Amino acid sequence: MVEDEAASETLWEQLRRMTPPQKMLLAPKADRLTRALLVQDSDPQVLYALLKNPRLATDEVLRVAKSSFLSFQAAELILKTNPWFANLDIRVALIRNPKLPTPFALRILPTLPDNEVRFAACRGRDGQLHFGGARGLVSLRPELFNRSGIVP
């Protein structure tokens, strides 16, 4: 009877019982369903380990980029992986994530379309972090601000 209960345990329950190191060992070789659950984990190290999975799809990377638990290491890995960095949705998700370190955001800003640079300059990711960096970039491209009526 104990074996029947263990067999009927859902994947979600199995993951909940795992320790973070166990999840970090599972993440690089997890299947799609397990990855969908692991991307919701609150441990930044688990998200980083998940990014090392060779079968990771772009939509899963996008969910990691939007995560409020994004770490410096995970952001750096996304930026260094060309297919992921080439994806505009992933870059926009990163620039809008308040957990993204400012130096990474400044590296992304020149690769964004004008409307996203304007968004970062006017609103900022968290109201304060990117204001100066985006303004500095826009001062090099003043036509972005002249159309919106904002003076650099």
Contacts in CASP RR format, 6 or more apart in sequence:
PFRMAT RR
TARGET T0000
AUTHOR 0000-0000-0000
METHOD contacts of the structure
MODEL  1
MVEDEAASETLWEQLRRMTPPQKMLLAPKADRLTRALLVQDSDPQVLYAL
LKNPRLATDEVLRVAKSSFLSFQAAELILKTNPWFANLDIRVALIRNPKL
PTPFALRILPTLPDNEVRFAACRGRDGQLHFGGARGLVSLRPELFNRSGI
VP
11 33 0 8 1.000
11 34 0 8 1.000
11 37 0 8 1.000
12 37 0 8 1.000
15 23 0 8 1.000
15 34 0 8 1.000
15 37 0 8 1.000
15 38 0 8 1.000
15 41 0 8 1.000
18 26 0 8 1.000
20 43 0 8 1.000
20 45 0 8 1.000
20 46 0 8 1.000
23 38 0 8 1.000
23 41 0 8 1.000
23 43 0 8 1.000
23 46 0 8 1.000
23 49 0 8 1.000
24 45 0 8 1.000
24 46 0 8 1.000
24 49 0 8 1.000
25 49 0 8 1.000
26 34 0 8 1.000
26 38 0 8 1.000
27 35 0 8 1.000
27 38 0 8 1.000
27 46 0 8 1.000
27 49 0 8 1.000
27 50 0 8 1.000
27 52 0 8 1.000
27 53 0 8 1.000
28 49 0 8 1.000
28 50 0 8 1.000
28 52 0 8 1.000
28 53 0 8 1.000
28 54 0 8 1.000
29 53 0 8 1.000
30 38 0 8 1.000
30 50 0 8 1.000
30 53 0 8 1.000
32 55 0 8 1.000
32 57 0 8 1.000
35 50 0 8 1.000
35 53 0 8 1.000
35 56 0 8 1.000
35 60 0 8 1.000
36 60 0 8 1.000
38 46 0 8 1.000
38 47 0 8 1.000
38 50 0 8 1.000
39 47 0 8 1.000
39 50 0 8 1.000
39 60 0 8 1.000
39 63 0 8 1.000
39 64 0 8 1.000
39 67 0 8 1.000
41 47 0 8 1.000
41 69 0 8 1.000
42 69 0 8 1.000
43 69 0 8 1.000
44 69 0 8 1.000
44 70 0 8 1.000
44 71 0 8 1.000
44 73 0 8 1.000
44 74 0 8 1.000
45 71 0 8 1.000
47 64 0 8 1.000
47 67 0 8 1.000
47 69 0 8 1.000
47 70 0 8 1.000
47 71 0 8 1.000
47 74 0 8 1.000
48 71 0 8 1.000
48 73 0 8 1.000
48 74 0 8 1.000
48 77 0 8 1.000
50 56 0 8 1.000
50 60 0 8 1.000
50 64 0 8 1.000
51 61 0 8 1.000
51 64 0 8 1.000
51 74 0 8 1.000
51 77 0 8 1.000
51 78 0 8 1.000
51 81 0 8 1.000
52 77 0 8 1.000
58 83 0 8 1.000
58 84 0 8 1.000
58 87 0 8 1.000
58 89 0 8 1.000
58 90 0 8 1.000
61 78 0 8 1.000
61 84 0 8 1.000
61 87 0 8 1.000
61 90 0 8 1.000
62 87 0 8 1.000
62 89 0 8 1.000
62 90 0 8 1.000
62 93 0 8 1.000
64 70 0 8 1.000
64 74 0 8 1.000
64 78 0 8 1.000
65 75 0 8 1.000
65 78 0 8 1.000
65 90 0 8 1.000
65 93 0 8 1.000
65 94 0 8 1.000
65 97 0 8 1.000
66 93 0 8 1.000
66 96 0 8 1.000
66 97 0 8 1.000
67 97 0 8 1.000
67 99 0 8 1.000
68 97 0 8 1.000
68 98 0 8 1.000
68 99 0 8 1.000
69 99 0 8 1.000
70 94 0 8 1.000
70 97 0 8 1.000
70 99 0 8 1.000
70 100 0 8 1.000
71 99 0 8 1.000
72 101 0 8 1.000
75 94 0 8 1.000
75 99 0 8 1.000
75 100 0 8 1.000
75 101 0 8 1.000
75 104 0 8 1.000
76 104 0 8 1.000
78 84 0 8 1.000
78 85 0 8 1.000
78 90 0 8 1.000
78 94 0 8 1.000
79 85 0 8 1.000
79 94 0 8 1.000
79 104 0 8 1.000
79 107 0 8 1.000
79 108 0 8 1.000
84 90 0 8 1.000
85 91 0 8 1.000
88 112 0 8 1.000
88 113 0 8 1.000
91 108 0 8 1.000
91 111 0 8 1.000
91 112 0 8 1.000
92 112 0 8 1.000
92 116 0 8 1.000
94 100 0 8 1.000
94 104 0 8 1.000
94 105 0 8 1.000
94 108 0 8 1.000
95 105 0 8 1.000
95 108 0 8 1.000
95 109 0 8 1.000
95 112 0 8 1.000
95 116 0 8 1.000
95 120 0 8 1.000
95 125 0 8 1.000
95 130 0 8 1.000
96 119 0 8 1.000
96 125 0 8 1.000
97 125 0 8 1.000
98 125 0 8 1.000
98 126 0 8 1.000
98 129 0 8 1.000
100 108 0 8 1.000
100 125 0 8 1.000
102 129 0 8 1.000
102 130 0 8 1.000
102 133 0 8 1.000
105 120 0 8 1.000
105 125 0 8 1.000
105 129 0 8 1.000
105 130 0 8 1.000
105 133 0 8 1.000
106 133 0 8 1.000
106 137 0 8 1.000
109 117 0 8 1.000
109 120 0 8 1.000
109 130 0 8 1.000
109 133 0 8 1.000
109 134 0 8 1.000
109 137 0 8 1.000
110 137 0 8 1.000
112 120 0 8 1.000
114 141 0 8 1.000
114 144 0 8 1.000
117 134 0 8 1.000
117 137 0 8 1.000
117 138 0 8 1.000
117 141 0 8 1.000
117 144 0 8 1.000
118 138 0 8 1.000
118 144 0 8 1.000
118 145 0 8 1.000
118 148 0 8 1.000
118 150 0 8 1.000
120 130 0 8 1.000
120 134 0 8 1.000
121 130 0 8 1.000
121 131 0 8 1.000
121 132 0 8 1.000
121 133 0 8 1.000
121 134 0 8 1.000
121 135 0 8 1.000
121 137 0 8 1.000
121 138 0 8 1.000
121 144 0 8 1.000
121 145 0 8 1.000
121 150 0 8 1.000
122 148 0 8 1.000
122 150 0 8 1.000
124 130 0 8 1.000
124 131 0 8 1.000
124 134 0 8 1.000
135 152 0 8 1.000
136 152 0 8 1.000
138 144 0 8 1.000
138 145 0 8 1.000
138 152 0 8 1.000
139 152 0 8 1.000
142 152 0 8 1.000
145 151 0 8 1.000
145 152 0 8 1.000
END
